[in-house]
Amino acid sequence: MVHHAAASSKYMVPTPAATLELLKPITWFAPMWAFGCGVVSSGISLGDRWPYVVGGILLAGPLVCGTSQAVNDWYDREVDAINEPGRVIPSGRMPGRWGFFVAVANTLLSLAVAWWLGPWVFGAATVGLALAWAYSAPPLRLKRSGWYGPAAVGLCYEGLPWFTAAAAASGAFPGYATLSIALLYSVGAHGIMTLNDFKSVEGDRRMGLASLPAVFGVERAARLACFVMAVPQLLVIALLLRWGFPIHASIVAALFAGQVICMLRLLQDPLRRASWYNATGTTMYVFGMLASAFALRAMQGG
């Protein structure tokens, strides 16, 4: 009876709710926010470009980011059966190979929308999708490394959407200042991604995934994550001061000070408070991104 039910599940079609759960809407916020920061930083008046802005936000969130989530869950289904058996694939709510089919379909839809939005967007989306597959899928499976994996995710979540929006809005390659700020916030996101690995330490160790918490232990990984989040923001503050934007730099500095207070609490019990930090410290991190984007906008004369 059990074997018959498992075999027949291969021919079931997932519900829309299960498909949406696979794409994880809660994860879309970061790249959509970064895309919005890129639009702000471009200094361009939107005018009749609203359809492209909306299309770009959808591309950054439910399409490219959603694809990355589907790919990750498909290739992590054995790890998730240990860490989080209630997830949509190991629980059977996404039956058979439907997880893989959704990932492929969303990849093709992402490329089609990116092509419609123009060459800059299409190029950036292609890079982002390639990294999404390389992160989870063999043979590269970048997530096996606690260094390369979070770096790829940080770039896809922060730097690429920011670059894409700035390039698409202005129709030109973004300048040094925009690239510098986008890259620095991408580096800082490496620490945020490391905190996300805390929830799967046991499964990572059993499956041979070398996430930083699994390799270094939770306490050392937490200290490293805080350091990686802090240094790029200090550099952002220094750059804003150098470029003559003391008010924007002060805002970023105040938000960073709030994060430091949260970091101190995080380090007291990193395993239990990692998700709490992502709801508090990370929120201040992304508002710092927006303040920096407005400084770049002012630099452009916008």
VOPAGU-2260 file (C-alpha; in pm, 1 decimal, decimal comma):
REM VOPAGU-2260
SITE   aa  ch    i         X         Y         Z
SITE  MET   A    0       0,0       0,0       0,0
SITE  VAL   A    1     279,4     244,0      91,9
SITE  HIS   A    2     482,7     155,3    -217,3
SITE  HIS   A    3     175,8     192,8    -436,6
SITE  ALA   A    4     103,4     540,5    -294,5
SITE  ALA   A    5     465,4     650,9    -345,4
SITE  ALA   A    6     463,1     530,9    -706,0
SITE  SER   A    7     130,5     694,1    -788,0
SITE  SER   A    8     251,3    1027,5    -644,5
SITE  LYS   A    9     483,2    1059,3    -943,9
SITE  TYR   A   10     179,3    1125,5   -1160,7
SITE  MET   A   11      18,7    1383,4    -933,8
SITE  VAL   A   12      17,8    1751,9   -1026,7
SITE  PRO   A   13     122,2    1997,1    -752,3
SITE  THR   A   14    -129,5    2250,4    -631,6
SITE  PRO   A   15     -74,6    2623,1    -695,9
SITE  ALA   A   16     -18,0    2665,6    -321,1
SITE  ALA   A   17     260,0    2403,1    -325,4
SITE  THR   A   18     421,6    2568,0    -628,5
SITE  LEU   A   19     413,0    2909,0    -460,6
SITE  GLU   A   20     562,8    2755,2    -146,7
SITE  LEU   A   21     845,7    2609,2    -355,9
SITE  LEU   A   22     925,3    2956,4    -496,0
SITE  LYS   A   23     936,7    3100,0    -138,1
SITE  PRO   A   24     789,7    3453,0    -169,0
SITE  ILE   A   25     952,0    3556,4     159,8
SITE  THR   A   26    1294,6    3540,1     -11,5
SITE  TRP   A   27    1196,7    3773,4    -295,1
SITE  PHE   A   28    1222,2    4086,5     -85,4
SITE  ALA   A   29    1603,6    4119,2     -90,2
SITE  PRO   A   30    1657,7    4124,3    -470,3
SITE  MET   A   31    1343,9    4331,9    -527,6
SITE  TRP   A   32    1468,0    4584,6    -273,6
SITE  ALA   A   33    1813,3    4587,7    -435,4
SITE  PHE   A   34    1652,5    4646,5    -775,3
SITE  GLY   A   35    1460,2    4938,5    -626,7
SITE  CYS   A   36    1784,8    5078,6    -484,7
SITE  GLY   A   37    1937,7    5052,3    -830,6
SITE  VAL   A   38    1650,2    5249,2    -981,4
SITE  VAL   A   39    1687,5    5518,4    -714,5
SITE  SER   A   40    2065,9    5537,3    -759,1
SITE  SER   A   41    2039,0    5587,7   -1135,4
SITE  GLY   A   42    1907,6    5941,8   -1087,1
SITE  ILE   A   43    1679,3    5897,6   -1388,2
SITE  SER   A   44    1321,6    6024,2   -1389,6
SITE  LEU   A   45    1100,7    5721,9   -1447,5
SITE  GLY   A   46     843,2    5891,3   -1665,7
SITE  ASP   A   47     707,0    5629,7   -1905,1
SITE  ARG   A   48     955,2    5365,1   -1788,0
SITE  TRP   A   49     723,8    5233,2   -1515,4
SITE  PRO   A   50     640,3    4913,0   -1709,4
SITE  TYR   A   51    1012,1    4830,8   -1724,4
SITE  VAL   A   52    1058,2    4904,7   -1354,3
SITE  VAL   A   53     766,3    4680,9   -1257,8
SITE  GLY   A   54     890,7    4413,2   -1497,9
SITE  GLY   A   55    1238,9    4436,7   -1347,6
SITE  ILE   A   56    1109,3    4402,0    -992,1
SITE  LEU   A   57     907,9    4095,2   -1091,9
SITE  LEU   A   58    1212,9    3955,0   -1268,6
SITE  ALA   A   59    1434,5    4006,7    -963,2
SITE  GLY   A   60    1180,9    3855,6    -721,2
SITE  PRO   A   61     938,9    3582,6    -828,0
SITE  LEU   A   62    1126,4    3493,4   -1146,1
SITE  VAL   A   63    1504,7    3482,1   -1088,4
SITE  CYS   A   64    1493,8    3453,5    -709,2
SITE  GLY   A   65    1200,2    3212,4    -728,9
SITE  THR   A   66    1399,5    3001,0    -973,3
SITE  SER   A   67    1694,3    2989,0    -736,2
SITE  GLN   A   68    1465,9    2866,9    -456,7
SITE  ALA   A   69    1314,2    2593,6    -673,0
SITE  VAL   A   70    1656,1    2476,9    -791,4
SITE  ASN   A   71    1790,2    2477,7    -437,5
SITE  ASP   A   72    1499,3    2278,4    -294,8
SITE  TRP   A   73    1518,7    2021,5    -573,9
SITE  TYR   A   74    1887,6    1948,6    -529,0
SITE  ASP   A   75    1861,9    1978,5    -149,3
SITE  ARG   A   76    1569,9    1739,3    -114,2
SITE  GLU   A   77    1782,6    1474,4      63,7
SITE  VAL   A   78    1933,0    1730,5     304,6
SITE  ASP   A   79    1589,5    1880,6     367,9
SITE  ALA   A   80    1452,9    1535,0     450,4
SITE  ILE   A   81    1690,3    1551,5     751,4
SITE  ASN   A   82    1680,4    1922,1     840,2
SITE  GLU   A   83    1326,8    2024,7     739,8
SITE  PRO   A   84    1113,5    1723,1     637,6
SITE  GLY   A   85     805,9    1943,8     628,2
SITE  ARG   A   86     930,7    2132,7     322,5
SITE  VAL   A   87     726,0    2103,1       7,7
SITE  ILE   A   88     941,2    1843,2    -175,2
SITE  PRO   A   89    1037,7    1599,0     102,8
SITE  SER   A   90     683,0    1615,7     240,5
SITE  GLY   A   91     545,3    1496,2     -95,0
SITE  ARG   A   92     333,7    1805,0    -163,2
SITE  MET   A   93     555,4    1866,3    -467,9
SITE  PRO   A   94     548,5    1511,6    -609,2
SITE  GLY   A   95     775,6    1329,0    -850,3
SITE  ARG   A   96    1009,7    1549,1   -1054,1
SITE  TRP   A   97     778,9    1850,1   -1047,3
SITE  GLY   A   98    1028,9    2050,2    -843,1
SITE  PHE   A   99    1279,2    2021,0   -1128,1
SITE  PHE   A  100    1015,4    2102,1   -1391,9
SITE  VAL   A  101     911,1    2419,1   -1206,8
SITE  ALA   A  102    1275,6    2529,6   -1183,5
SITE  VAL   A  103    1329,9    2482,2   -1557,9
SITE  ALA   A  104    1001,4    2653,5   -1652,6
SITE  ASN   A  105    1077,4    2952,0   -1429,2
SITE  THR   A  106    1427,5    2977,8   -1579,3
SITE  LEU   A  107    1285,8    2998,0   -1932,7
SITE  LEU   A  108    1019,2    3249,3   -1828,4
SITE  SER   A  109    1286,3    3462,0   -1657,2
SITE  LEU   A  110    1497,6    3469,7   -1972,3
SITE  ALA   A  111    1196,1    3567,3   -2184,0
SITE  VAL   A  112    1103,6    3858,1   -1955,7
SITE  ALA   A  113    1468,7    3967,9   -1932,1
SITE  TRP   A  114    1494,4    3968,9   -2313,6
SITE  TRP   A  115    1188,5    4192,8   -2330,4
SITE  LEU   A  116    1343,9    4433,9   -2077,6
SITE  GLY   A  117    1656,7    4484,8   -2286,2
SITE  PRO   A  118    2017,3    4368,9   -2332,9
SITE  TRP   A  119    2152,8    4493,1   -1997,5
SITE  VAL   A  120    1878,1    4316,2   -1807,2
SITE  PHE   A  121    1906,9    4001,7   -2017,4
SITE  GLY   A  122    2282,2    3981,7   -1960,3
SITE  ALA   A  123    2253,7    4031,3   -1583,9
SITE  ALA   A  124    1963,4    3786,7   -1557,8
SITE  THR   A  125    2161,1    3524,7   -1748,9
SITE  VAL   A  126    2449,8    3560,0   -1503,4
SITE  GLY   A  127    2210,9    3544,9   -1207,9
SITE  LEU   A  128    2036,5    3233,3   -1337,0
SITE  ALA   A  129    2369,1    3064,5   -1411,3
SITE  LEU   A  130    2480,5    3132,5   -1054,0
SITE  ALA   A  131    2146,4    3007,8    -919,9
SITE  TRP   A  132    2193,7    2672,5   -1092,8
SITE  ALA   A  133    2567,0    2656,5   -1012,7
SITE  TYR   A  134    2491,7    2720,7    -645,0
SITE  SER   A  135    2274,6    2413,2    -601,1
SITE  ALA   A  136    2322,3    2179,1    -895,1
SITE  PRO   A  137    2612,5    1941,7    -960,1
SITE  PRO   A  138    2883,2    1937,6   -1073,7
SITE  LEU   A  139    2969,7    2283,4    -931,0
SITE  ARG   A  140    2723,2    2290,0    -639,0
SITE  LEU   A  141    2880,9    2602,6    -494,4
SITE  LYS   A  142    2683,6    2566,1    -174,9
SITE  ARG   A  143    2920,2    2287,5     -71,3
SITE  SER   A  144    3160,2    2572,7      12,4
SITE  GLY   A  145    3086,4    2811,9     294,6
SITE  TRP   A  146    3288,5    3072,0     103,1
SITE  TYR   A  147    3176,8    3046,1    -260,0
SITE  GLY   A  148    2813,1    2963,3    -189,4
SITE  PRO   A  149    2720,2    3269,1      19,5
SITE  ALA   A  150    2926,7    3487,4    -215,9
SITE  ALA   A  151    2720,6    3370,5    -514,4
SITE  VAL   A  152    2393,9    3428,2    -328,7
SITE  GLY   A  153    2501,9    3770,5    -201,1
SITE  LEU   A  154    2591,3    3877,9    -553,8
SITE  CYS   A  155    2258,7    3753,4    -692,8
SITE  TYR   A  156    2052,2    3907,8    -413,1
SITE  GLU   A  157    2218,8    4249,0    -391,6
SITE  GLY   A  158    2478,3    4336,3    -654,6
SITE  LEU   A  159    2322,5    4202,3    -974,4
SITE  PRO   A  160    1971,7    4346,7    -919,2
SITE  TRP   A  161    2124,4    4683,9    -826,8
SITE  PHE   A  162    2350,2    4681,8   -1135,1
SITE  THR   A  163    2063,3    4566,1   -1356,7
SITE  ALA   A  164    1829,1    4841,6   -1244,6
SITE  ALA   A  165    2090,9    5115,5   -1269,9
SITE  ALA   A  166    2198,6    5003,1   -1616,5
SITE  ALA   A  167    1843,9    4957,9   -1745,9
SITE  ALA   A  168    1724,0    5292,6   -1610,7
SITE  SER   A  169    2015,2    5492,4   -1751,3
SITE  GLY   A  170    2076,1    5283,6   -2063,6
SITE  ALA   A  171    2450,1    5283,5   -1990,7
SITE  PHE   A  172    2706,4    5092,4   -1787,0
SITE  PRO   A  173    2686,8    5220,3   -1425,1
SITE  GLY   A  174    2973,3    5433,9   -1301,0
SITE  TYR   A  175    3242,9    5353,9   -1048,1
SITE  ALA   A  176    3047,3    5488,5    -750,4
SITE  THR   A  177    2738,1    5277,5    -819,3
SITE  LEU   A  178    2942,8    4963,8    -883,5
SITE  SER   A  179    3142,6    5017,7    -564,8
SITE  ILE   A  180    2837,1    5054,9    -340,4
SITE  ALA   A  181    2653,7    4762,6    -502,0
SITE  LEU   A  182    2959,9    4539,1    -468,5
SITE  LEU   A  183    3018,9    4634,0    -104,9
SITE  TYR   A  184    2662,3    4550,6      -8,2
SITE  SER   A  185    2697,2    4221,0    -197,6
SITE  VAL   A  186    3004,0    4135,9      10,7
SITE  GLY   A  187    2820,0    4221,9     330,8
SITE  ALA   A  188    2535,2    3992,2     227,1
SITE  HIS   A  189    2783,8    3703,0     252,2
SITE  GLY   A  190    2751,6    3734,7     630,2
SITE  ILE   A  191    2372,3    3738,1     610,6
SITE  MET   A  192    2378,3    3418,2     404,9
SITE  THR   A  193    2609,0    3255,7     660,1
SITE  LEU   A  194    2351,6    3323,7     931,8
SITE  ASN   A  195    2090,9    3150,5     715,5
SITE  ASP   A  196    2304,3    2834,3     727,5
SITE  PHE   A  197    2270,1    2807,3    1104,6
SITE  LYS   A  198    1933,4    2632,4    1075,1
SITE  SER   A  199    2082,3    2340,0     879,3
SITE  VAL   A  200    2409,6    2266,5    1061,4
SITE  GLU   A  201    2323,8    1904,4    1146,1
SITE  GLY   A  202    2212,1    1813,4     795,5
SITE  ASP   A  203    2506,9    1995,0     634,5
SITE  ARG   A  204    2753,5    1794,2     842,6
SITE  ARG   A  205    2582,8    1464,1     766,8
SITE  MET   A  206    2565,1    1538,2     392,6
SITE  GLY   A  207    2918,9    1678,8     365,6
SITE  LEU   A  208    2822,4    2040,6     292,2
SITE  ALA   A  209    3100,1    2268,4     417,1
SITE  SER   A  210    2890,7    2564,7     532,6
SITE  LEU   A  211    3082,2    2789,8     768,5
SITE  PRO   A  212    2873,7    2694,2    1075,9
SITE  ALA   A  213    2930,3    2326,0     995,2
SITE  VAL   A  214    3306,4    2371,6     947,2
SITE  PHE   A  215    3397,9    2631,0    1211,5
SITE  GLY   A  216    3119,3    2580,5    1461,1
SITE  VAL   A  217    2830,0    2815,0    1533,1
SITE  GLU   A  218    3015,3    3061,3    1758,1
SITE  ARG   A  219    3312,6    3120,3    1527,6
SITE  ALA   A  220    3088,8    3136,5    1219,9
SITE  ALA   A  221    2870,3    3396,7    1391,7
SITE  ARG   A  222    3170,6    3616,3    1470,8
SITE  LEU   A  223    3293,3    3583,4    1113,3
SITE  ALA   A  224    2948,8    3668,2     974,2
SITE  CYS   A  225    2933,0    3983,0    1187,5
SITE  PHE   A  226    3278,4    4088,1    1069,5
SITE  VAL   A  227    3186,2    4032,6     704,5
SITE  MET   A  228    2866,4    4232,9     745,2
SITE  ALA   A  229    3040,7    4516,5     927,8
SITE  VAL   A  230    3348,6    4593,1     718,1
SITE  PRO   A  231    3170,5    4671,7     386,7
SITE  GLN   A  232    2933,9    4910,2     564,8
SITE  LEU   A  233    3225,6    5094,2     723,3
SITE  LEU   A  234    3372,8    5131,0     375,6
SITE  VAL   A  235    3038,5    5259,6     243,7
SITE  ILE   A  236    3032,8    5523,5     518,9
SITE  ALA   A  237    3389,8    5625,4     434,4
SITE  LEU   A  238    3308,8    5653,5      62,5
SITE  LEU   A  239    2997,6    5862,4     124,7
SITE  LEU   A  240    3199,1    6100,6     340,8
SITE  ARG   A  241    3470,7    6121,9      77,0
SITE  TRP   A  242    3216,1    6198,4    -193,2
SITE  GLY   A  243    3065,3    6480,0      14,6
SITE  PHE   A  244    2744,9    6326,7     151,5
SITE  PRO   A  245    2776,7    6357,6     531,2
SITE  ILE   A  246    2401,1    6334,7     596,5
SITE  HIS   A  247    2365,5    6009,4     403,4
SITE  ALA   A  248    2682,0    5877,5     568,6
SITE  SER   A  249    2539,2    5965,2     911,3
SITE  ILE   A  250    2218,7    5776,0     835,1
SITE  VAL   A  251    2413,3    5467,2     728,0
SITE  ALA   A  252    2634,6    5502,1    1037,4
SITE  ALA   A  253    2332,2    5522,4    1269,8
SITE  LEU   A  254    2179,5    5213,9    1109,5
SITE  PHE   A  255    2513,0    5035,7    1140,5
SITE  ALA   A  256    2533,3    5126,6    1510,1
SITE  GLY   A  257    2193,0    4964,4    1557,2
SITE  GLN   A  258    2322,5    4651,8    1387,9
SITE  VAL   A  259    2622,5    4639,2    1620,2
SITE  ILE   A  260    2387,2    4636,3    1919,7
SITE  CYS   A  261    2194,8    4349,6    1756,2
SITE  MET   A  262    2520,1    4167,8    1676,4
SITE  LEU   A  263    2624,2    4174,6    2041,1
SITE  ARG   A  264    2296,7    4009,5    2136,3
SITE  LEU   A  265    2327,8    3761,5    1848,6
SITE  LEU   A  266    2672,0    3648,3    1965,4
SITE  GLN   A  267    2535,0    3556,8    2307,8
SITE  ASP   A  268    2332,5    3272,7    2151,7
SITE  PRO   A  269    2390,0    3263,1    1774,1
SITE  LEU   A  270    2206,1    2939,5    1702,6
SITE  ARG   A  271    1884,0    3056,4    1864,8
SITE  ARG   A  272    1906,4    3422,9    1762,0
SITE  ALA   A  273    2017,7    3399,0    1397,0
SITE  SER   A  274    1660,8    3426,1    1268,3
SITE  TRP   A  275    1594,5    3710,6    1513,5
SITE  TYR   A  276    1894,9    3899,2    1375,6
SITE  ASN   A  277    1771,3    3854,4    1019,6
SITE  ALA   A  278    1449,5    4028,0    1123,9
SITE  THR   A  279    1623,4    4314,3    1303,6
SITE  GLY   A  280    1984,3    4374,2    1200,2
SITE  THR   A  281    1924,1    4280,0     838,0
SITE  THR   A  282    1633,7    4525,2     820,4
SITE  MET   A  283    1868,4    4806,1     922,4
SITE  TYR   A  284    2122,4    4678,6     668,5
SITE  VAL   A  285    1878,3    4714,7     377,2
SITE  PHE   A  286    1766,5    5061,4     489,4
SITE  GLY   A  287    2134,0    5157,1     477,7
SITE  MET   A  288    2134,9    5040,0     118,8
SITE  LEU   A  289    1848,6    5277,0      39,2
SITE  ALA   A  290    2021,2    5571,1     207,6
SITE  SER   A  291    2331,7    5499,6      -1,1
SITE  ALA   A  292    2119,4    5481,1    -315,4
SITE  PHE   A  293    1981,6    5828,4    -247,6
SITE  ALA   A  294    2337,4    5957,5    -210,0
SITE  LEU   A  295    2422,5    5811,2    -550,4
SITE  ARG   A  296    2108,0    5971,9    -692,0
SITE  ALA   A  297    2218,5    6310,0    -559,4
SITE  MET   A  298    2560,1    6250,0    -716,3
SITE  GLN   A  299    2385,1    6202,7   -1051,2
SITE  GLY   A  300    2201,7    6531,9   -1002,1
SITE  GLY   A  301    1869,8    6356,6    -951,0
